[in-house]
């Protein structure tokens, strides 16, 4: 089936829905403000509560439940090790058996097909298909499977080490990877992905290496949590002018071509637009530009500027985010300066959305003072509209005031339960999800790196329900929250932020998610990608809840 695209009528868009439940939509009672559960919701609650007695039954229920979107997903980390092994063989790579990482051979043979010359003691990647021990060792090396912490090697270390072990796999596989995550999402009744990805920036990195970071001091008050040298508005403006004059925008064209190729490859794999289109075509994908925060300020500023430029020119790139371990030396020591960079660039590119990894740290991982300001500065200086992880919220200065502000300003937190557990050791007793819920901060579940963690979004819904005793309606509202806080353009379907009771007046006189919206509602949905996706989610819930016994 064709993937819904902006401009299609809402009626046609709804015909493109992919669900595993009957196609008939009951769409009976209108939802009234502050009403209790509908009859369909009451039935879903009963089935959910019965399934909750068994994790297996609950998973079977939740895999079919509509989940909206995943707003926190790294593409490279979302790919399962089995795919990476296959791609490494396609790329004619070698394996270092010491740490089971891939590397490019110095040469290949003249035979057909060519074979890598890997050197003494090393192995050909394709050998994994004939050697189960090697195959298993590679899966374990490229993921958290079978990992047991040992002296000097934590889950944090294993998790972040995996990426370097497969980083040499060619970027030509990006379209295949998009298909993998979209196919997985479609099978779980998920409709939207905001995927973090780092397009090529090698030219910008070289350009930034020729530029000396300015030494202009700033007001001492600006250095309160780290070095702010060189971040006056005048300095950053001159740096931007220098980078643009040096050809930074040339990389925008390169990155747009990369996205063109990846999206075209995905569409070809899924037969999108053809009668034989796969279910995955219905999953809408947008991108967040990943900035690598663990490098010197010149490169971080240059890459951030490239991200803002790309997001300003390509509608598929709808925001930026900073990535890499937040506890690393450069990430910690440069955090404040990086937030000041964002503070400046936000004034130049105010329409570019920002979501930031902030508070993905825990007691013991960094000194106590390092836990006190990351979320606050991400919001105040980084202009973050969403916070990724936010695990250390209760260790921030004045945490209750910060929670209250996040709730009043509708700054959402992207909750990654499994990731927080395997990387930081944050179990349910120590996770701040209950604190966010109690304070009224909008939250949505996400996967982070589902391939490395060997999970999927249904796993996270199941875990949330069991570990935190969440109800069906709480999970349903989290799914709604994911689309409410997506960076898709257009007005929300809902009259008030995060209040899922009253729709926009244009769509208020009919059942939510109706098959055939009125002309007025249809015109509104055509004007807003976000509202169209939200309407589609409500339609999916009608179908799902009507299908339950």
N, C-alpha and C positions, 0 to 999 in steps of 0.2 A: 504494500500500500504506500502511496506517496506520503512523504513527510509533510505535516502541516507547515505552511509558510505564510508570512505576513501578506495580507491582501486577500486571502481566500475568505469567502463568506464563512461565518461561524457554522452554518448548517453543513457546508462541505467539509469544514474542518472536523466536525464531530463525526462525519461519516468515515474519516480516516482513523478514528480511534482503534487501538488494538487492545482488546481485553480477552480474557478467557472465560467470560460469563455470557449469558444470553444477550442477544442484540436488542431485545425489546426494552424500552425505557418506560417505567411506570409513571414517573414524574407526576405524582398525585398532589400531595398537600403543599401549599405555599409555606415557606419558612417565615415565621413571624418573629419580630424582635424579642429577644430575651425568652424565646420559647424553650421548653424542655426538649428532650430528644424526640425526633419524629418516630413514627411507628417502625419505619425501616431501620432507624438507628437503634431502637430498642431491641429489635431482632438481632442486629449485629452485635450489640452488647452482650446479649445472652449467649450467642455462639462463641464470641471472644472469651467470655468468662469461663465457659466450659473448656475451651481449648487451652486456656491458661494453666490448667492443671498439669499439662505435659508440654515440655519444651518442643517435642516433635510435633504435636498437634498444633501448638501455637505457631510454629514455623510454617506449617502447611496452610494455616489460616492467613498469616501475614504475607506470605509470598504472593497471594492473590489480591491483597488489599492495595488500593491506589496509594502511591507514596509521593506524588508530586515530583520534586526534584532533589538532586544531590548538588549542593552548592560548594562542597569542599572535597574536591577530587583532583589528585595529581595524576596526569595521564601515565607517566612512566611508572609510577608506583601502583597504578591500577591494573597493570598487565600481569597475568599469572606467569610463573616461572616456566611452565610448559611451553607457552608461546615464545618466550625469550630464547629457550633452547632451540626451538624450531627455527627462529629467525637467525640465530647465530650460525646454524649450519648453512642456511641459505646464503649468508654473507661470507661463507668460507672462513670462519674464525677459528682460533685455537683456544685451548683451555690450559690455564696454569693450575696444575693439580695441588699446589701448595695451599691456595685459598679459593680454588674453583671459580676463578674469574676469567672472562673472555678477553682476548687481545688479538690484534690484527697480525697476521703472519708477515715475516720479512719478504716472503716470495711465495709464489704458487707454482705448481708443476705445469708442464706443457701438455699434460694428458687431458683428455676430454671425458668427463668434466674435470676441470682443474682441481687440484687438491692443495691445501695449505701446507707450507713447509714450516712446521711449528718449532723445530729445534729439539734437542735431546731432552728427554724427560717430560716434555709437554705433550698434549693430546689434541687431536682434531675434534672440534665441536660435534661433528656428525657421528663421532664414535659413541656418543651417549645413547644413540638409538640401538646399539648392539651391546652395550655394557650397562646393565641395570644398576650396578653399584655407582658408576659415574653419573648416570641419570639422576639417581636419588641424591647423590652428593651435590649436584648442581641445583636441584630444586631446593634443598635445605640451605644452600649458600645464597640463593637469590630471594629467599623469603624467610618468614619466621617459623616455618614448619620445623618441628622437632627441636627447636632451639631451647636450650636450658642454660640459664646464666651460670657463669663460672667465675673464678677469681680473675678480676680485671676485665671481664667481658660481660657487659650488661645487655639487656634487651635493647636499650638505646643504641649501644655500639653496633650490635648486629643489624638493627633496622637501617641505620643510616649507611652502613657499609655496603648494603646490597646494591645501592645505586651505582657505585663506582665499578662494580663487578660486571655490569652489563652496559655501561655507558658507550662502548664502542659499536654497539649495534646501530646499523645505518638508519638515518631518519626517514628513509623511503618507506619504512614500515608504519609510519604514523597513521595512514589511512586504515590499515589493517587493525591497528590498535583502537582507533575510534570505533570501528565496527565491533570489536570485542566488547568494549564497555557499553555501547548502545544495545547490542544484542542481549547482554546480561541485564541491562536496565529494563528492556521490553519484556523479558520473561518474568519480571517482578512487578509488572504494572506500574512502572516508573516512566515519566514522560519528558523529563527535562534534566540536562546535565550542564553545569558550569564547570568546565575543565581547565585546570591550571596547566599551562604549557609554556616552555621557554623556546621561542623560535631562535634562529641563528642571530648571534650578535658579535661574531668574531671581529668584524670590521670596526664596530663601535668600541670593542675592548682594546683593539690596537690603537685606535684614535685616542681613547682616554689615557693610554699609557704615555702619550707624548705631552700630556697636559699636567703641569704642576698644580697641586692643590693649593688654593690661596691660603695665606697665613694671617689674614686679617683677623684680629681677635674680636670677640663679641662681648656684649655686656656680661659680666661675671654671673649675673643671675641666670643667664641662659646655659651656663655650664653646670647647673645644679645636679645633673645626673649623668654627665659624660661630656666629652669634648665637643664643643660647638664651633671650634675654629673654622673660619672660612665659609660660614653659612649665613652671612649677612645677605639681605635681598640683593644688594648690589653685586656681591661676589657671585652668587648663584645665577643671576641674570647674565653676567659676563661669561660664565662658564657655558650657559645654554647657548649664547650667541656664538661662542667659539666652536662648540660641538656641531651646531647646525651649519656653520660656515665650512666646517671640515668635512661635511658630507654625511652626517648622521642620517639624514632622511633617505639616503640611498639604501640603507638597511631596511627601511619601511617597505620598500618595493620588494626586496628579497623575501622578507617575512610574509608579505601578502601572497607572494607566489608559492611559498611553502604551504600556506593554508589552503590556497586554491588546489594544489596538488593533493593534499591530504583529504580534503573534503570530496574532491572528485573521485579519489580512490575508494573512499568509504561508500559513496553513492554507487559506484560500479559494483563493488562487492555485494551490496545489498539490493542491487537492481532497482534502486529508487526511481520512481516515475514510470515504472513498467508494471504490467499486469502481474509479473512474478515477484514484485517487491517483497522483501522480508518484513517481519514485524518491526525490526530495528529501525526501519525508515521513519517510523512515527515518533522516534525519540529526538527531540530538538536538542541541539548542542550549540553552546556558545563558549567563548574562551576568556579566561583571565590570564593576563600576561604575567609570568613569573619573573620577578627580579631576584637575583642571587645575592643575598645580603652579606655573605661571608667573604667579601673582597674589599680592597682599598676604596676609599670614598670616591676617587675619580671614576672608577669603573661602575660603582653602584649608582652614582648620579647619572652617568652616561646611559646605563642600561635602563634606569628608571625613566629618563627622558625619552628614550626610544619607545618604551612601553606606553607612555602618555601619547606620543605622536602616533603610534600604531592604532591605539584605541580611538584616537580622534578621527582616523581616516578609514578604518575598517569596521563596519557594524557587527562583524562576528566577534570582535574583541571588545568586550563590554566593561572591562575594568582591569585593575592590576592588583598584585599581591606580592609580598616579600616572603621568600622561602629560604630554606637551609636551617640547620639546628639553631634554635634561639639561644641556647646556652653556650655556644661556641665563643671563643675569645673575641673575635672580631665582631660577631653579632652583638655580644653584650657591650663591648667597649664603644662600638659605633652606633648603638641603638638610638641614642638621643640625637646625634647628628643626622642619622637617616630620617628620623621623624621631622626634623627641620627641613630637610630636602623636600619631603612630601608637602609640608606646610607651604613652601614656596611654589612648587609645581602645581599644587591644587589651585592657586590663584591664577595661574596661566591657563590651566585646563580644567575649569570648574565642572564641566559636564562628564568627566571621566570618573567612573565609580571606583571606590577603593574598599577592599576587604583586606584585613591584615592578620597574619599569624601574630598573636600576642598572648602572653601568659602560658605558652606551651613549655613551662618550666615548673619545677616542684622543689620543695624543701630538700636540701642536701645536694641537689644537682648544681645549684649556684649559691653564693653567699646570701644570707637573709636580705641584705639591701637590694639584691638583684631581683627580688620578688615584688618590690613595692611600687613599681611605676610603669610597667610595660603597657598594661591595658589602658591606664589613664592617658599616657602620652600617645598611644595609637589613636585614641579618640580625639584628644584636644589638639595635637599637633599633626598627626597623620591623617586626620579627617576620615577615619574608618567608619563606614556605614555598617559593617559587620565585623565581628571578632572571631577569628579562627582559634578554637580550643578554649582559651580563657580559663585554663585550669587553676591558675594561681590567684583567682579573683579575691579570695578571702584573705590573702596575704598582702594585698595592695594597701596603700595608705587609704584610710577611711573607706573600707570596702562597702559598707552599707549605703553610704552616700553615692558611691560609684554605681552600685546596683540600681539605686533609685533613679539616677540620671539615665542609665542605659534603658530602663523601663520607660521613662517619660519621653525619651528621644527616640524610642523604638530602634535601638541599636541591637541587632540580633547576634546571638552567639551560635556558632556552628559547632555542634557537639559530636565528638569522635570518640566513642566509648572504648572500643577495642584498641585503637591507636594509643589513647592515653594510658591504657593498661599495659600494653606490651613495651611501649617506649619509656614511660615515666613511672610505671608501677603504681598507677592510680587506680585502686580498686573501687567498687561501689561505695564503700564506707567513707572514702576520702574524695569522691568526685563531687564537684560543686553543682551538678545538675539540679539537685533539690533547692539549692540556694537561688539559682536563677529562676526556677519556677515559682518559688515562694515570693520573690521580689517582683514578679510579673515581667521579667525580661523575656522577649521573644526568643525561642530556641527552635532549632530544627536538627534532625539527625543527619549525619553524613558519614562517608566511608574513609576519607583521607587517602589511604593507599591500600585499596582492597586486594590488590594482587600480592603485595608484599605481606600483608596481614592474613591473606587467604580467607577472606570473608566476602560478604556482599551486603547490600543495604537491608535486606530482610533480616540478616543476622543482627544488625544494629537495632532494628525495631524489636526483635525478639529479646535481645539483651536488655533494652530499655524497659520493656514491659515487665520482665521477670526481676531484674536487679533493683528497679525503682518502683515497682508495683504501679505502673502507669495504666490508665484505663484506655478503653477503645477510643473514647472521645478525645482524650489527651493526645494519643497518637495521631488521630485524624487531624486535630488542630496543628500538630507539628508538620504534617504533610502540607496543610494549607499555608502555614508560615513559610515553608520553603519557597513557595511561589510568590507569596506576598513580599518576600525580601530578595527575590531574584533581581538581577540587574536588567531584566528585559525592559524595553522601552514601553511607555504608555501608562495610563492611569490604572489604578487597581480596580478590581471588580467590587471591592468592598468600600462602603462609604467612609469608614474610619479605619486607620491602621490597626491591624491585628485584632479587629473586632469582627468576627465572622458570623454576624447576624443580619446586617442590613446591606443589601447590594446597592450599587450605583442606581440612582432613580431610573435610568434608562432600562434597567433589567429587573425592576422591582415587582412587576405585575405578573410574574410567571414563575413556575417552579425553577429552582436552581438547576442549571445544566440541561434545560429542556432541549429536545431534539430540534425543534423549530422555533428559535427565538423570534420575538416580534421584530418588525422592521426597525424600530427605534433601538432595541437591544442589539440587533445584528449590526447596525451602523456603529454603535459604540464598540462592540467587540472587534470589528474590522479596524477601528482606529487605535487599538491597543493590543500589542503582542502579549503583554502581561495579563490583561483581563481575559483574552482569548484562551490562554493556557489555564487560567483559574476556572473559567467556565468548563473547559474540557475536564479538569479534575473533578468538578462537581458532577458532571455527567458520568464519569467513571464510578464515582461513589454511588450514584443511583443504580447503575448496572450491578455493581458488586453487592450492595446491600439487598437488592431485589433477588439476587441469586441464592441467598443463604436460606437454609431450611428453616 
